[in-house]
Amino acid sequence: MGADAPAPTPVRAQEHATTHEHTTNVHRHTVSAHQRAARARRPRRTRRLLIGATAASAAVLAVLTLTFSGAGTTPAEASPAPLVVQRDAPALPLDEVARNAEAYARAQRDAPKPHRGSHLQSWYLSMRTGPNAEPPVTVPEERITRWNPDGSGSELVVATDPRHPGRPVINDADGAWRTVNDGKVLHRKTYPAGTRLDDPVTGEGTLPARPPADPDELRSYLATFYSGAGTKTQPLLMALSSFLQEWTPGPRESAALARMLSRLPDLRPAGQVVDRLGRRGQAYAYHGTDTSDGAMDGALQLVILDPETGRVLGLETTFTKDVPDFKIKRGDVLSYEAWLP
């Protein structure tokens, strides 16, 4: 590196003002872009956790080999390809999935109630800017949060990629990329009874309210997670991500989510996919064009649902055009989140 060449630096949302820069920064997270945006709006801290590898994924991957310092110098996967729609399988209308989910929920005699906490496997794109910056890389993590009625709980974050069990994975340690061993614990914490989060509805020092099982009430509830979620699709999908990182819905709430999504005129069927955990689901696409600051311009968001239960299996955000300043190519996956029971 020349003496006059500026060193690569992590992207910071407040440092950029152009549309492309906003596009990357709204989602530039080694944590979730959705989470950071939610945190900026409200003081409430989103709980996130993970546990070791699960099922292998059948998703098609595009592999770029890079070498990083850290736990040895091991080639690591940089940017998995987006999910592939199976053209030989029918695309189900969202209304049909909502009806299936409602029937499934009615058939459950003792349907599980929503519980606070989540189990999430994520792949987030980490990028740097500057003339000598490396191409973006994807950071895979698994997270588990658990909360009890008395306010006690725990959270765990593990570096792992279930598609490649046992292989080292990339970790972003405050802007420094490194490889770490599969299953390395990145964060672990327990919380005593009486721990509280500031709920946006009930105020400071209160536990979050249980999510409703009515589609209209649920949308109003999600609007407390992200500004604009009550009227626009893109903020609603951001709010959905934040919500699912705090809560695991029961069958009735999943049915309400499916019905709520079925009422969005700009969320359209894409077709059947196999997600990164090997599960078949129906994907529904939204092309981001409805934010005044251009934050999601040039992004494609997919919601992947279980067609029988309406449960959200995952959310994927993909760039639909090049962003040269950050060495991002059309088709790069900005974030992928897969929820487990």
ChimeraX attribute file (.defattr): number of C-alpha atoms within 10 A of each C-alpha:
attribute: neighborCount
match mode: 1-to-1
recipient: residues
	/A:1	7
	/A:2	7
	/A:3	6
	/A:4	6
	/A:5	10
	/A:6	13
	/A:7	15
	/A:8	15
	/A:9	14
	/A:10	16
	/A:11	20
	/A:12	16
	/A:13	18
	/A:14	9
	/A:15	10
	/A:16	13
	/A:17	13
	/A:18	11
	/A:19	16
	/A:20	20
	/A:21	21
	/A:22	21
	/A:23	22
	/A:24	27
	/A:25	22
	/A:26	19
	/A:27	24
	/A:28	25
	/A:29	24
	/A:30	22
	/A:31	19
	/A:32	25
	/A:33	22
	/A:34	24
	/A:35	25
	/A:36	19
	/A:37	21
	/A:38	24
	/A:39	16
	/A:40	10
	/A:41	13
	/A:42	15
	/A:43	13
	/A:44	17
	/A:45	14
	/A:46	14
	/A:47	22
	/A:48	26
	/A:49	26
	/A:50	26
	/A:51	22
	/A:52	21
	/A:53	20
	/A:54	15
	/A:55	14
	/A:56	16
	/A:57	17
	/A:58	16
	/A:59	19
	/A:60	14
	/A:61	16
	/A:62	13
	/A:63	12
	/A:64	13
	/A:65	12
	/A:66	14
	/A:67	15
	/A:68	18
	/A:69	13
	/A:70	15
	/A:71	13
	/A:72	13
	/A:73	14
	/A:74	19
	/A:75	16
	/A:76	20
	/A:77	21
	/A:78	21
	/A:79	24
	/A:80	22
	/A:81	15
	/A:82	23
	/A:83	21
	/A:84	16
	/A:85	15
	/A:86	14
	/A:87	11
	/A:88	8
	/A:89	11
	/A:90	12
	/A:91	18
	/A:92	17
	/A:93	16
	/A:94	25
	/A:95	15
	/A:96	16
	/A:97	23
	/A:98	25
	/A:99	19
	/A:100	19
	/A:101	27
	/A:102	22
	/A:103	16
	/A:104	17
	/A:105	22
	/A:106	14
	/A:107	11
	/A:108	11
	/A:109	7
	/A:110	8
	/A:111	13
	/A:112	13
	/A:113	15
	/A:114	18
	/A:115	17
	/A:116	24
	/A:117	24
	/A:118	25
	/A:119	24
	/A:120	24
	/A:121	29
	/A:122	28
	/A:123	27
	/A:124	25
	/A:125	27
	/A:126	27
	/A:127	27
	/A:128	23
	/A:129	19
	/A:130	15
	/A:131	12
	/A:132	14
	/A:133	17
	/A:134	15
	/A:135	17
	/A:136	19
	/A:137	24
	/A:138	26
	/A:139	26
	/A:140	25
	/A:141	32
	/A:142	29
	/A:143	26
	/A:144	24
	/A:145	24
	/A:146	21
	/A:147	21
	/A:148	16
	/A:149	11
	/A:150	12
	/A:151	15
	/A:152	15
	/A:153	19
	/A:154	18
	/A:155	21
	/A:156	22
	/A:157	24
	/A:158	25
	/A:159	28
	/A:160	33
	/A:161	29
	/A:162	21
	/A:163	18
	/A:164	15
	/A:165	16
	/A:166	13
	/A:167	17
	/A:168	24
	/A:169	27
	/A:170	30
	/A:171	27
	/A:172	20
	/A:173	10
	/A:174	8
	/A:175	15
	/A:176	13
	/A:177	18
	/A:178	20
	/A:179	23
	/A:180	24
	/A:181	18
	/A:182	22
	/A:183	23
	/A:184	17
	/A:185	18
	/A:186	17
	/A:187	14
	/A:188	14
	/A:189	11
	/A:190	13
	/A:191	15
	/A:192	12
	/A:193	13
	/A:194	15
	/A:195	15
	/A:196	17
	/A:197	18
	/A:198	16
	/A:199	19
	/A:200	18
	/A:201	13
	/A:202	11
	/A:203	11
	/A:204	14
	/A:205	12
	/A:206	16
	/A:207	20
	/A:208	19
	/A:209	12
	/A:210	13
	/A:211	21
	/A:212	19
	/A:213	19
	/A:214	16
	/A:215	20
	/A:216	14
	/A:217	14
	/A:218	17
	/A:219	22
	/A:220	15
	/A:221	21
	/A:222	24
	/A:223	20
	/A:224	19
	/A:225	29
	/A:226	25
	/A:227	18
	/A:228	17
	/A:229	21
	/A:230	19
	/A:231	13
	/A:232	15
	/A:233	22
	/A:234	22
	/A:235	25
	/A:236	21
	/A:237	21
	/A:238	24
	/A:239	27
	/A:240	22
	/A:241	23
	/A:242	25
	/A:243	25
	/A:244	20
	/A:245	26
	/A:246	23
	/A:247	21
	/A:248	23
	/A:249	27
	/A:250	18
	/A:251	25
	/A:252	26
	/A:253	25
	/A:254	25
	/A:255	29
	/A:256	27
	/A:257	25
	/A:258	28
	/A:259	23
	/A:260	19
	/A:261	23
	/A:262	21
	/A:263	12
	/A:264	14
	/A:265	9
	/A:266	16
	/A:267	20
	/A:268	20
	/A:269	18
	/A:270	22
	/A:271	21
	/A:272	24
	/A:273	23
	/A:274	20
	/A:275	27
	/A:276	27
	/A:277	21
	/A:278	14
	/A:279	16
	/A:280	17
	/A:281	22
	/A:282	30
	/A:283	31
	/A:284	24
	/A:285	18
	/A:286	21
	/A:287	20
	/A:288	20
	/A:289	16
	/A:290	14
	/A:291	14
	/A:292	8
	/A:293	13
	/A:294	18
	/A:295	22
	/A:296	25
	/A:297	20
	/A:298	19
	/A:299	23
	/A:300	20
	/A:301	25
	/A:302	25
	/A:303	24
	/A:304	28
	/A:305	24
	/A:306	20
	/A:307	23
	/A:308	18
	/A:309	21
	/A:310	30
	/A:311	28
	/A:312	24
	/A:313	22
	/A:314	25
	/A:315	23
	/A:316	23
	/A:317	25
	/A:318	22
	/A:319	23
	/A:320	17
	/A:321	16
	/A:322	15
	/A:323	17
	/A:324	9
	/A:325	14
	/A:326	20
	/A:327	14
	/A:328	18
	/A:329	16
	/A:330	13
	/A:331	18
	/A:332	22
	/A:333	25
	/A:334	31
	/A:335	28
	/A:336	25
	/A:337	26
	/A:338	19
	/A:339	21
	/A:340	16
	/A:341	9
